[in-house]
Amino acid sequence: MATLKMQNVTKQFGRNVIAVRDFNLEVKEQEFLVLLGPSGCGKTTAMRMVAGLEEVTTGKIFIGDRDVTDLPPRKRNVSMIFQNYAVWPHMTVYDNIAFALKLKNLPAEEIDRKVKEAAGLAKIEMLLDRLPAQLSGGQQQRVAVSRAIAVNPDIFLMDEPLSNLDAKLRVSMRTELKAIHEKAGSTTVFVTHDQSEAMSMADRIVIMKDGEVIQVGSPDDVYHRSRSIFVADFIGTPPTNFMEVDVRKEGEGIHLVNSHLNLLLEPALAKHLNTYSKDKIILGVRPENMLLVSEDEAALSASCLVSEPQGSHQVVAIQLDDSIIKVIAPASPTILPGTAVHMSFKQETLRFFDPDTTLAIND
Amino acid sequence: MTAASPAKRFRDLGSKAVPYLLILPVVVYYFLFWLRPVLKTLIDSFRTAAGGFTFQNYIMVFTDPNFMPALRNTAIIVVFSVSLEFIAALFLALLINRKFFGSSLFLFVAMIPMALPAVAVGAMWLTGLTAHGWMNSLLYYLNIIAESHKIYWLTGSEWKLLALIIVVDAWQVIPSVMIILLAGLQNIPEETIEAGYVFGGDYLTVLRKITVPLLGPTIQTAVILRLISAIQIWLIIVLLVGFSRMPVLVERIVYYHEEVPGLDISFQMASGYTIIVSLIVSTAALLYLRASGAFGSKKEAAR
């Protein structure tokens, strides 16, 4: 196990496509780090540069103290789980797992021991004689996991390893991968575009967009303290609700006002806007931080568009002019379309964003 | 179910017949233009000039002083040209598959020989290989040979001619083998190859342990096609050196059919050669498929 450090790494394709721009990252020993972002954000390219499958245009990559920037993949001591499993169809499960060990010229007994150990961790000991074509997608994924564990790598790379599994299996494999990570204690970089996957697995999340890092932080950090509208919108299902509001200073207090809303900010929050010079902000509020209240306590009232029952709770969609906001409400009573909904906010959770820079104001 | 009315039964019969009616034209075609000539050739090979039954044609074929040389030459050409073409084509396919700058132009250029008909290839190389042909001109121009040291390509030992023929044939055939292998390479998921590099393989290891095994079925197709057409080689040889100087099996068929019609059983002897060549081709193809594991392979069946 080792640390991973990427220093000012840039990757350029052709003359004018910059896939990754000035990327800096340090992954701690045994950390589970997730690169998260929409497709085309450069997260996979960043990982492929760590693996050595993609050359670095400028910058340096270190694994532990070793500068691996110019080393071929086989000399980096990393292992990788690919999106399409990439198990070799002409080899048995055993040979797939043993491939790298054989190339290291280890004694046969040691190979045998390591293969069985890795297969045990991923629970495929009974499949060792099979060919991949005889396995289900989930089982092939386990072969890929075993193969990656068996080499005892410095860095574990996972490129959207769960995205080809069906929804239910994906969630249970999440738990297992995480458990395997705990047991093996491997430094892991995991790429995904699925924010709930990232939230549930990561020690730290790196959110990327257009080849650049937007925010790095623990799942709680990026969820509750999103640094920009992009992050607040990308993380969470349903995502953060946004409302454009005017900032009105009346006497001591600060009011946030639009055609539906008139909210007097508590002093703890108002102080964030004291030095703010523009007269508009984007207000961000998470769906679970809006409370259904009686009419006279309401900061915001509107009518329900539809309600989506989720069993444990319901998601109420509310039409505000031309945007829809979503509120998480207790499962009962069911809120019917067309009924009036009165809401207030958990003020301490509100996020203020600058409409021009889209960055958060209250950090 | 009650008994169907006659009209309905007729309709049912009609709908059952439709698939057979649809394939009927193909069946007729195959019968007329494939099965009938095959049978006729088979029968002719056992006929005398007058039309009676005989083994004389086969005895003539086997005692033809050119039969053994033809068999030997064909065998040599098959072994060397198939290996040479396969290796060169695999190399080219791997190169083009790397998608370097200009690789599609390179692919286009490499494909040109495939577009030329064999007769044109023969004519082109013949003009090149005569004493005053463009090969010598080129070598002279490049200062590789002196004017007084022209190379007489088309004279000399049989071995030299064989080598020359193998090279010329390879020149024409490599593109078609390459294109088959290239298609196969492009069907291998990139991640499968990349996994080979990540898990400790260098280029040659990955090629040997992953790329080539995964290319197996494609290699089988390419080699079997080449094997068959190498056994059937003749036109390029006749164009370059003429009949009977470098006898090969199929050349004998054409030779007896086209060159010695004065002999009253030349057609029957050509038929005999045809049958022998067919048997050799089928046997070789079968042996190759058996050896390459195309039969009863669990791997393939499981796919």
Chai-1 contact restraints between the chains, C-beta under 6 A:
chainA,res_idxA,chainB,res_idxB,connection_type,confidence,min_distance_angstrom,max_distance_angstrom,comment,restraint_id
A,A51,B,V198,contact,1.0,0.0,6.0,A-B,restraint_1
A,L53,B,E194,contact,1.0,0.0,6.0,A-B,restraint_2
A,P73,B,Y197,contact,1.0,0.0,6.0,A-B,restraint_3
A,P73,B,V198,contact,1.0,0.0,6.0,A-B,restraint_4
A,R74,B,G200,contact,1.0,0.0,6.0,A-B,restraint_5
A,M80,B,V198,contact,1.0,0.0,6.0,A-B,restraint_6
A,F82,B,E191,contact,1.0,0.0,6.0,A-B,restraint_7
A,N84,B,E191,contact,1.0,0.0,6.0,A-B,restraint_8
A,A86,B,E191,contact,1.0,0.0,6.0,A-B,restraint_9
A,A86,B,T192,contact,1.0,0.0,6.0,A-B,restraint_10
A,A86,B,A195,contact,1.0,0.0,6.0,A-B,restraint_11
A,W88,B,I210,contact,1.0,0.0,6.0,A-B,restraint_12
A,H90,B,P213,contact,1.0,0.0,6.0,A-B,restraint_13
A,F99,B,F199,contact,1.0,0.0,6.0,A-B,restraint_14
A,A100,B,F199,contact,1.0,0.0,6.0,A-B,restraint_15
A,A100,B,G200,contact,1.0,0.0,6.0,A-B,restraint_16
A,L103,B,G200,contact,1.0,0.0,6.0,A-B,restraint_17
A,L131,B,A302,contact,1.0,0.0,6.0,A-B,restraint_18
A,A133,B,A302,contact,1.0,0.0,6.0,A-B,restraint_19
A,A133,B,R303,contact,1.0,0.0,6.0,A-B,restraint_20
A,Q134,B,A302,contact,1.0,0.0,6.0,A-B,restraint_21
